[in-house]
């Protein structure tokens, strides 16, 4: 997993919801195919997202991480428009939709985004508050961006699939502990030991 600091382009003017002339920096995927293809990953200026509306947060992205899902989505992209990849990210809430109850502007957050929406490899991203968490105070933006997908995968394996609880006892052997999921699964929030 690789994390990238995206604190550049902080002078972007977000404008208003009806002002589509405002742009921001993003890394876009134009052609899919191999990573070394000429239009696989390109720096571009794209319109600032409109909104937020409903449960959406407009997040100023500070750090992102790269995961296998992005490699697969990028390789298979055959769309007619630029695709903004990036799912794991951390940043600061700029604005909130009218139905948001969990966050307010200025909150530091982290999340695994939605594959059906433009991703986090951009200055600003719209993300549904229901898949966002407050960034742990002990983590900086880069460390927090490395957690969402691996943390969710470990959580689902331990608590949804294996159905571990606070009362669970015994030893759990995690095999193949080379990726990002193992550190999350071997240091679960319920105090298990690896």
C-alpha positions, 0 to 999 in steps of 0.5 A: 500500500502506498500513501500520497500527500495531496495537500497541494492546490490549497488555493482552490476557490470552491465557488457556489453550487451553480458555479461550474467554472471552478476547477481543481486538480485531480489525477484522472484515468482516461484509457484504462489498460496497463499502468504505463499506458500514455493516458492511464494516470494523468494530471488534470483540472476538473470541475469542483464537485457540486454540492454537497446535498443530502448526507454528503460531505465535501472533503478537502483531501489531505492524503490518499492510499492506493489499494488493489481495487483501484488497480482493477478498476483502472485497468478495466476502465473503458469509459468515455470520460475521465475517471477519478480513482481513489477510495481510501482517504483522509481530509477535512470537511469543508461543507456539509449537506442539509441532512448531515448529522454526524459531522461539521465543517472543520472535522478531520475525517477518514473513509473508504469511498464509494466505487460508483462516485468520483474518487479521492485522487483530487483536491475535493471529494463528495462522500456520504457521511454514513461511510466516514469516520472521525480521524483518530487524534493519534494518527496524522492524515497519511497514516489515517488514509492507509486504514479504511479498506484494510481496517474494514476487511479485517473487521469483516473477517473477525467480527462478521465472518468469524463472529468474534465478540468481547467474550471470545477466547483462544488464539487466532492464527493469521496466515500470510501476514504480508499485507495491510489487513494483518496488522489490523486483524492482529491488533483488533479493538477487542484486545486480542493477541497475535 
